Amino acid sequence: MKKLLALLLLFGIVGCSNNEIPSHLLIDNGGVFYEAGSKKPFDGTSIENQDGSLFKRTYFSKGKITKAEEFYKSGSVKRILIKY
């Protein structure tokens, strides 16, 4: 029973996670971002790597940027931008 509950919890967490894609797959259309090939504004997170390390993570809601985080090569946060 515990294994079944743990499995259901895992599927719930994975199913509720945001969509995360590489930033080069997003298209900016007048400040509203779309995933390439989609007509629906993007909801989720984009990531950008530089020299094999995470450089930037950007959060979107209904195609609009809500938050952007930049990182040093060490992985520590360099800057956070929150848009209202």
C-alpha positions in Angstrom: 0.0 0.0 0.0 2.8 2.4 0.8 4.5 1.7 -2.5 1.3 2.5 -4.3 0.8 5.7 -2.4 4.4 6.7 -3.1 4.0 5.9 -6.8 0.8 8.0 -7.1 2.5 10.9 -5.3 5.4 10.7 -7.7 3.1 10.8 -10.7 1.2 13.7 -9.2 4.4 15.7 -8.7 5.7 15.0 -12.2 2.3 15.7 -13.8 2.0 19.1 -12.1 5.5 20.2 -12.9 6.0 23.2 -15.3 7.0 22.7 -18.8 10.8 23.4 -19.1 12.4 23.9 -22.5 15.6 25.4 -24.0 15.2 29.1 -24.6 16.1 28.8 -28.3 12.7 27.0 -28.9 10.7 30.1 -27.9 9.6 32.8 -30.4 8.9 36.4 -29.3 5.9 37.9 -30.9 5.6 41.4 -29.7 6.5 40.6 -26.1 4.4 37.4 -26.0 6.4 34.2 -26.2 5.3 31.0 -28.0 6.9 27.6 -28.3 8.0 27.0 -31.9 5.2 25.5 -33.8 2.5 26.4 -31.2 -0.2 29.0 -31.4 -0.8 29.0 -27.6 1.2 31.4 -25.4 3.9 29.6 -23.5 3.4 28.6 -19.9 6.4 27.2 -18.2 10.2 27.7 -17.8 12.9 28.2 -20.3 16.6 27.5 -19.6 19.7 28.8 -21.3 23.1 27.2 -20.9 26.4 28.8 -21.5 29.7 26.7 -21.6 27.8 23.7 -20.3 26.5 25.4 -17.2 23.0 26.8 -16.4 23.2 30.6 -17.2 19.6 31.8 -17.2 16.2 30.5 -16.2 13.1 32.4 -17.3 9.5 31.8 -16.1 6.5 32.5 -18.3 2.8 32.8 -17.7 0.4 33.2 -20.6 3.4 34.0 -22.8 4.7 36.9 -20.6 7.9 36.8 -18.6 7.2 36.8 -14.9 10.6 36.1 -13.5 14.2 35.7 -14.8 17.2 34.3 -12.9 20.8 34.6 -14.0 23.5 32.4 -12.6 27.3 32.5 -12.2 29.3 29.5 -13.5 29.5 28.2 -10.0 25.7 27.8 -10.0 25.0 30.6 -7.4 22.4 33.2 -8.3 23.8 36.4 -9.9 20.6 38.4 -10.4 16.8 37.9 -10.2 14.4 40.0 -12.1 10.6 39.9 -11.2 8.1 41.5 -13.5 4.6 42.5 -12.3 
